[in-house]
């Protein structure tokens, strides 16, 4: 510097500029991370995000440019004019400011997104949100690698190579995990088939990578380095990593599903045990009422209490099982019909016919599948003011159950609360049939102005 005509000062030309430079880096990070970034989530402060960020960029650029004139004063003689030197220093200063602000914004964005997904784990049940989180994590890997390259003063070509290959890796890993491997597994094919297809994708990806590299450099060496690094990374790291991650995720999902199923069974068992506490008292009370009715010669009342007790015992015990004997389910059906007949026995204009086959063999059925149709018939087909009818038939032939219910229809008043609930029970039983007897049942529902009709055909299981 003395040869160039400048007097060098360690404090003025090195120590103070460097302290200012690192202080700017530190305080810029604090300002963006803890002040500017949180303002995005507040509607009242969102409008000032861009002005503050632009102001920070200008402040960093101006300060860094001035510092460059001190720390690199020895370069003034390298330029023809003082103005050219200042243009150079200020260009580098504002370029550094743009890079610094961009890096901090990228860091803050990645951090905020990761925190958001971790705090809202329920959103990860949505495959699209899970894909977004994995893309953010891939961006975090790229960002950390880029910072390490910058810290080691790597050349721009190396950073370009790293960025392009990592972006290609993120795409290939996400494409493999979310689309390609599930498709391969669905076709029951092996890793060999997966590798063959992903290898073709890797080769095709070389074309856009080469074209993008040419935008930064026309050197054949850089293009060859990008392609070589790309092929090596995808074949040796990303392809097997994608297969491994998908396998682990599938195992975790299956294990979680199994645990949820077992937990559901445990909850059901606990609920059943709790439900057994009060019924003992209730059954004792019903037995007392039944005995009192017989003592007072109220035979119809006693009969109704007895059937109600049988129905409640069925609801509390056998209704908890996945499958029960068809005979027991029909017993519940008969008790319900008998109980309803007691209610309408003094109405001669109401006729109820039930033809239920006694020879039911040893068939099994999901509990409470038939009763909703009968309940619907008594609920909407009976009127104490108008003639009403209900006809119920049930028979089995080999392993097929045939069940028909006809009932009259009576319009309900607009202010009747039951009017809005019409059809809810039938929708529920339709869903159960679809779930439990998929491709093993046929349900036909017909409705006219005066009559409602259902016909159910069900393929039954034998008693194992």
C-alpha positions in Angstrom: 0.0 0.0 0.0 2.9 2.3 0.7 4.1 1.8 -2.9 0.6 2.8 -4.1 0.9 6.0 -2.1 -1.4 5.0 0.7 -0.5 4.7 4.4 -1.8 1.4 5.8 -3.4 1.3 9.2 -4.3 -2.0 10.7 -7.1 -0.5 12.9 -8.6 1.9 10.2 -8.1 -0.3 7.2 -8.8 -3.8 8.6 -10.0 -4.1 12.2 -12.8 -1.5 12.2 -14.2 -2.4 8.7 -14.3 -6.1 9.6 -16.0 -5.4 13.0 -18.6 -3.3 11.2 -19.0 -6.0 8.6 -19.7 -8.8 11.0 -21.8 -6.5 13.2 -24.0 -5.8 10.2 -24.3 -9.5 9.5 -25.4 -10.2 13.1 -27.8 -7.3 13.6 -29.3 -7.8 10.1 -30.1 -11.4 11.1 -31.6 -10.3 14.4 -33.7 -7.7 12.7 -35.1 -9.9 10.0 -35.6 -13.0 12.2 -37.2 -11.4 15.2 -38.7 -8.1 14.0 -39.4 -8.2 10.3 -40.4 -11.8 9.8 -43.0 -11.9 12.6 -44.7 -8.9 11.1 -45.9 -11.1 8.2 -48.3 -12.8 10.5 -49.8 -9.6 11.8 -52.2 -7.8 9.5 -51.5 -4.4 11.0 -47.7 -4.7 10.3 -47.8 -6.7 7.1 -47.8 -3.5 5.0 -44.5 -2.4 6.3 -42.6 -5.6 5.6 -41.5 -4.7 2.1 -40.5 -1.1 3.0 -38.4 -2.2 6.0 -36.7 -5.0 4.0 -35.9 -2.6 1.2 -34.6 0.0 3.7 -32.4 -2.7 5.3 -31.0 -3.7 1.9 -30.1 -0.1 1.1 -28.6 0.4 4.6 -26.5 -2.7 4.4 -25.4 -1.9 0.8 -24.4 1.7 1.6 -22.6 0.8 4.8 -20.7 -2.2 3.2 -19.7 -0.1 0.2 -18.2 2.6 2.4 -16.4 -0.1 4.4 -15.0 -1.4 1.2 -13.4 1.9 0.4 -11.4 1.6 3.7 -10.6 -2.1 3.8 -9.7 -2.3 0.1 -8.2 1.2 -0.4 -5.1 -0.4 -2.0 -7.2 -1.2 -5.0 -7.9 2.4 -6.0 -4.8 2.4 -8.2 -6.1 -0.5 -10.2 -8.8 1.8 -11.7 -8.3 4.5 -14.3 -10.5 7.0 -12.3 -11.6 7.4 -8.7 -15.2 7.2 -9.9 -14.6 3.8 -11.5 -13.2 2.6 -8.2 -16.2 3.9 -6.2 -18.5 2.3 -8.8 -16.8 -1.1 -8.3 -16.8 -0.9 -4.5 -20.5 0.2 -4.3 -21.5 -2.6 -6.8 -19.8 -5.2 -4.6 -21.4 -3.6 -1.5 -24.9 -3.7 -2.8 -24.4 -7.2 -4.3 -23.3 -8.4 -0.9 -26.4 -6.7 0.7 -28.7 -8.5 -1.8 -27.1 -11.8 -1.1 -27.2 -11.3 2.7 -30.8 -10.2 2.8 -31.8 -13.1 0.5 -30.0 -15.7 2.6 -31.6 -14.5 5.8 -35.0 -14.4 4.3 -34.6 -17.9 2.9 -33.4 -19.1 6.3 -36.3 -17.5 8.2 -38.9 -18.8 5.6 -37.6 -22.4 5.9 -37.5 -22.2 9.7 -41.1 -20.8 9.9 -42.5 -23.4 7.6 -40.8 -26.3 9.5 -42.1 -24.9 12.8 -45.6 -24.5 11.3 -45.8 -28.1 10.1 -44.4 -29.5 13.4 -46.9 -27.5 15.5 -49.8 -28.6 13.2 -49.1 -32.3 13.0 -52.7 -33.0 12.0 -52.2 -31.2 8.7 -49.5 -33.8 7.8 -52.3 -36.3 7.4 -53.0 -34.5 4.1 -50.5 -35.9 1.5 -50.1 -32.5 -0.1 -49.1 -30.9 3.2 -46.6 -33.8 3.8 -45.2 -33.2 0.4 -44.7 -29.5 1.2 -42.9 -30.3 4.4 -40.5 -32.6 2.7 -39.9 -30.0 0.0 -39.1 -27.5 2.7 -36.7 -30.0 4.4 -35.0 -30.5 1.1 -34.6 -26.7 0.8 -33.0 -26.7 4.2 -30.4 -29.3 3.1 -29.6 -27.1 0.1 -29.4 -24.0 2.2 -27.0 -25.5 4.8 -24.8 -26.8 2.0 -24.8 -23.4 0.3 -23.7 -21.7 3.6 -20.9 -24.2 4.0 -19.7 -23.5 0.5 -19.9 -19.7 1.1 -18.0 -20.1 4.4 -15.2 -21.9 2.6 -15.0 -19.3 -0.2 -16.0 -21.8 -2.9 -16.2 -20.7 -6.5 -19.5 -19.7 -8.0 -19.4 -22.7 -10.4 -19.3 -25.1 -7.4 -22.4 -23.3 -5.8 -24.2 -23.6 -9.2 -23.4 -27.3 -9.4 -24.6 -27.9 -5.8 -27.8 -26.0 -6.3 -28.8 -27.7 -9.6 -28.0 -31.2 -8.4 -29.8 -30.7 -5.0 -32.9 -29.3 -6.8 -32.9 -32.4 -9.1 -32.4 -34.7 -6.0 -35.4 -33.1 -4.2 -37.6 -33.6 -7.2 -36.5 -37.2 -7.8 -36.9 -38.2 -4.1 -40.4 -36.6 -3.8 -41.5 -38.0 -7.1 -40.3 -41.5 -6.1 -41.8 -41.5 -2.6 -45.2 -40.0 -3.5 -45.8 -41.5 -7.0 -43.4 -43.9 -8.5 -42.7 -46.3 -5.7 -46.4 -46.6 -4.7 -47.2 -47.4 -8.3 -44.4 -50.0 -8.4 -45.6 -51.5 -5.1 -49.2 -51.6 -6.4 -48.0 -53.6 -9.3 -46.2 -55.9 -6.9 -42.8 -55.3 -8.6 -39.3 -55.1 -7.0 -36.6 -52.6 -6.5 -35.1 -53.7 -9.9 -38.1 -52.4 -11.7 -38.1 -49.2 -9.7 -34.4 -48.6 -10.5 -34.9 -49.2 -14.2 -37.6 -46.5 -14.3 -35.8 -44.0 -12.1 -32.6 -44.5 -14.2 -34.5 -43.3 -17.3 -35.7 -40.2 -15.4 -32.1 -39.5 -14.2 -30.8 -39.6 -17.8 -33.7 -37.4 -19.1 -33.0 -34.9 -16.2 -29.5 -34.4 -17.6 -30.9 -32.3 -20.5 -32.5 -29.5 -18.5 -29.5 -29.5 -16.1 -27.1 -29.0 -19.0 -29.1 -26.2 -20.5 -29.4 -24.5 -17.1 -25.7 -24.8 -16.5 -25.0 -23.1 -19.8 -26.7 -20.0 -18.5 -23.9 -19.6 -15.9 -21.0 -20.9 -17.8 -20.1 -22.3 -21.3 -17.2 -24.3 -20.0 -17.5 -28.0 -20.9 -15.8 -28.9 -17.7 -18.6 -27.4 -15.5 -21.3 -29.1 -17.6 -19.5 -32.4 -17.3 -19.1 -31.9 -13.5 -22.8 -31.1 -13.0 -23.9 -34.1 -15.0 -21.4 -36.4 -13.3 -22.3 -35.2 -9.8 -26.0 -35.5 -10.7 -25.8 -39.1 -12.0 -23.6 -40.2 -9.1 -25.9 -38.6 -6.5 -29.1 -39.9 -7.9 -27.9 -43.5 -8.4 -25.8 -44.0 -5.3 -27.8 -41.8 -2.8 -31.2 -40.7 -3.8 -32.6 -43.8 -5.4 -31.9 -46.2 -2.6 -32.7 -43.5 0.0 -36.2 -43.0 -1.6 -36.9 -46.7 -1.5 -35.7 -47.0 2.1 -37.8 -43.9 3.3 -40.9 -45.2 1.6 -40.5 -48.6 3.2 -40.0 -47.1 6.6 -43.0 -44.8 6.2 -45.2 -47.7 5.1 -44.1 -49.7 8.1 -44.8 -46.8 10.5 -48.2 -46.1 8.9 -49.2 -49.8 9.2 -48.0 -49.9 12.8 -49.9 -46.7 13.6 -53.1 -48.1 12.0 -52.7 -51.3 14.0 -52.2 -49.4 17.2 -55.3 -47.2 16.5 -57.3 -50.4 15.9 -56.2 -52.0 19.1 -56.8 -48.7 21.0 -60.3 -48.6 19.5 -61.0 -52.1 20.7 -59.6 -51.3 24.2 -61.9 -48.2 24.3 -64.9 -50.3 23.3 -64.1 -52.9 25.9 -63.7 -50.2 28.6 -67.0 -48.6 27.5 -68.7 -52.0 27.7 -67.4 -52.6 31.2 -68.6 -49.2 32.3 -72.0 -49.8 30.7 -72.3 -53.0 32.8 -72.4 -51.1 36.1 -75.8 -49.4 35.8 -77.7 -52.2 33.8 -77.7 -54.5 36.9 -79.8 -51.9 38.7 -82.0 -51.4 35.7 -82.7 -55.1 35.2 -83.5 -55.5 38.8 -86.0 -52.6 38.5 -87.6 -54.1 35.4 -87.9 -57.5 37.2 -89.6 -55.6 40.1 -92.0 -53.9 37.7 -92.7 -57.2 35.9 -93.5 -59.0 39.2 -95.8 -56.1 40.2 -97.6 -56.2 36.9 -98.3 -59.9 37.3 -99.6 -59.4 40.8 -102.0 -56.8 39.5 -103.1 -59.0 36.6 -101.7 -56.5 34.1 -100.5 -59.2 31.7 -99.9 -57.0 28.7 -97.8 -54.6 30.8 -95.8 -57.5 32.2 -95.3 -58.9 28.7 -94.1 -55.6 27.5 -91.6 -55.2 30.4 -90.3 -58.7 29.8 -89.7 -58.1 26.1 -88.1 -54.7 26.8 -85.7 -56.4 29.3 -84.7 -59.0 26.6 -84.1 -56.3 24.1 -81.9 -54.3 26.5 -79.9 -57.4 27.4 -79.3 -57.9 23.6 -78.2 -54.3 23.2 -75.8 -54.4 26.1 -74.2 -57.8 25.3 -74.5 -59.2 21.8 -74.7 -55.8 20.1 -71.0 -55.2 20.9 -69.9 -58.2 18.8 -68.8 -58.0 15.1 -71.0 -60.9 14.1 -73.8 -62.7 16.0 -76.2 -65.6 15.3 -79.0 -64.7 12.9 -81.4 -66.4 15.3 -80.5 -63.9 18.1 -80.9 -60.9 15.8 -84.3 -62.1 14.6 -85.3 -62.7 18.3 -84.6 -59.0 18.9 -86.6 -58.2 15.8 -89.6 -60.2 17.0 -89.4 -58.6 20.5 -89.5 -55.2 18.9 -92.5 -56.0 16.7 -94.3 -57.5 19.6 -93.7 -54.5 21.8 -95.0 -52.2 19.0 -98.1 -54.3 18.6 -98.9 -53.8 22.3 -98.8 -50.1 21.7 -101.2 -50.2 18.7 -103.4 -53.1 19.8 -106.4 -50.9 20.5 -106.3 -49.4 17.0 -108.3 -51.6 14.6 -107.3 -49.5 11.6 -103.7 -50.5 12.0 -102.6 -54.0 10.7 -99.1 -55.4 11.2 -98.2 -58.7 9.5 -94.8 -60.4 10.2 -93.8 -63.6 8.3 -90.4 -64.5 9.7 -88.8 -67.8 8.8 -88.1 -70.0 11.9 -85.5 -72.2 10.0 -82.5 -69.9 10.1 -79.8 -72.6 10.3 -76.5 -71.5 11.8 -76.0 -68.3 9.8 -74.0 -65.3 11.1 -74.9 -61.6 10.6 -73.7 -58.2 11.7 -75.9 -57.1 14.6 -78.7 -54.5 14.2 -78.6 -54.5 10.4 -82.3 -55.4 9.9 -84.0 -53.5 12.8 -83.5 -50.0 11.3 -85.8 -50.9 8.4 -88.5 -52.1 10.8 -88.1 -49.1 13.1 -88.4 -46.8 10.1 -91.7 -48.6 9.1 -93.3 -48.1 12.6 -91.9 -44.6 12.8 -93.3 -43.3 9.5 -95.9 -45.9 8.6 -98.2 -45.7 11.6 -101.0 -43.2 12.2 -103.6 -43.4 14.9 -106.0 -41.3 12.9 -105.7 -43.0 9.4 -105.6 -46.6 8.2 -102.1 -48.0 8.3 -100.3 -51.2 7.5 -96.9 -52.8 7.8 -95.9 -56.1 6.2 -92.6 -57.8 7.1 -91.2 -61.0 5.5 -87.9 -62.6 6.2 -86.6 -66.0 4.8 -83.3 -67.7 4.0 -82.5 -70.0 1.2 -79.1 -71.7 1.5 -76.7 -68.8 2.4 -78.9 -65.9 1.1 -81.3 -63.8 3.3 -84.3 -62.2 1.7 -85.9 -59.4 3.7 -88.9 -57.2 2.7 -90.7 -54.4 4.5 -93.8 -52.7 3.2 -95.4 -49.8 5.1 -97.9 -47.1 4.5 -96.8 -43.4 4.4 -98.4 -40.6 6.2 -97.3 -37.0 5.7 -96.0 -35.4 8.9 -96.8 -31.8 9.9 -94.2 -29.2 9.1 -93.6 -28.5 12.8 -93.0 -32.2 13.6 -89.4 -32.5 14.7 -89.2 -36.1 13.4 -89.8 -34.8 9.9 -86.3 -33.5 9.6 -84.8 -36.8 10.9 -86.4 -38.9 8.3 -84.0 -41.1 6.4 -81.0 -40.7 8.7 -81.2 -44.2 10.1 -81.5 -45.7 6.6 -78.4 -43.7 5.4 -76.5 -45.2 8.3 -77.5 -48.7 7.5 -76.6 -48.2 3.9 -73.1 -47.2 4.9 -72.8 -50.3 7.2 -73.9 -52.6 4.3 -71.4 -51.0 2.0 -68.6 -51.4 4.6 -69.5 -54.9 5.9 -71.1 -56.6 2.9 -69.4 -55.0 -0.1 -70.5 -56.8 -3.3 -72.5 -59.2 -1.1 -75.8 -57.4 -0.8 -78.5 -55.8 -2.8 -80.8 -53.1 -1.4 -83.8 -51.8 -3.3 -85.9 -48.9 -1.9 -89.1 -47.8 -3.6 -91.4 -45.0 -2.5 -94.8 -44.0 -3.8 -97.3 -41.5 -2.6 -98.9 -44.0 -0.3 -96.4 -46.8 0.4 -92.7 -47.3 1.2 -91.0 -50.6 0.3 -87.5 -52.0 0.9 -86.1 -55.3 -0.4 -82.7 -56.5 1.0 -80.8 -59.5 -0.3 -77.8 -60.5 1.8 -75.2 -63.2 1.4 -74.7 -64.7 4.9 -71.8 -66.5 6.6 -72.0 -69.8 8.3 -71.3 -70.3 12.0 -67.6 -70.9 12.3 
